Amino acid sequence: MSSSNNSTVYFVTGTTSGIGLEYVNKLILNPSNFVIATVRDLSKISNDLQKLSQSNPKNLKIIELELESQSSIDQLDEKLQTIVPNGVIDVFIQNAGIYGNQSSTLTHTDRSSWLQLYQVNSLAPVLIFQKVYPYLQKSEVKKTIFISSLSGSIGSYFPAPVASYGQSKAALNYSIKALSEELRSEGFKIIAIHPGVVITKTLEKNYKTFAPGVFQDFIDANKITTDVSVGKQLEIVDNLTDDQSGKFWNYDGTEVQW
């Protein structure tokens, strides 16, 4: 079963700005795509997203989803029931997350920071997937994309001062790998993607907190725009195969070690 004969239904979280907004930008260019985009607060939608919504009222729907609120996650199914075409979602792109307020090391991170990042970056994506899962089951596509980070890779560890963020992404990576194995027999294709060093408000805000050195040099040498990052990510998403499921991919199509 699919949403319709000609359309693909995308569910994208965290679309107010940055990578999530660029996903909506690119997906909506195809009039046969139907996009459900989530934001933390409907009263604070960015001008860019508002313009996209006004220009595409039939194939872009925006709903509120707060990752730190269990009640918001619990209300997701009720909202989806009213807008999902034929009860089918083809592609789930879990982008929403937070970086935290400052750079952190294991020796200087407080308990509340660990717990907040774990709740938002590690736990919420899985709880959201649980709500979207029945809609994906009805699709012939069944693609699930989690936006992760190289900082969550243990095998290719990079010595950046992002202990709480990196740990939250490492925990997310475990869930991604586990889900891919649990649902492989159902035809699901589930992967993690490192989007690259993307020039977003989050990067610009936190760049100055890093002391000059290897990590700052790495950012300067590798930073890319959201246009480049999402364009490359969509090439992976569009061409995703069963053999690629259960793996961690860099935005440029190379494999990353878990």
Salt bridges, closest charged atoms under 4 A:
GLU22 OE2 - LYS26 NZ 3.27
GLU66 OE1 - ARG40 NE 2.98
GLU68 OE2 - ARG40 NH2 3.79
ASP74 OD1 - LYS131 NZ 3.74
GLU181 OE2 - LYS177 NZ 3.61
GLU181 OE2 - ARG184 NH2 3.18
ASP227 OD1 - LYS26 NZ 2.49
ASP242 OD1 - LYS189 NZ 3.54
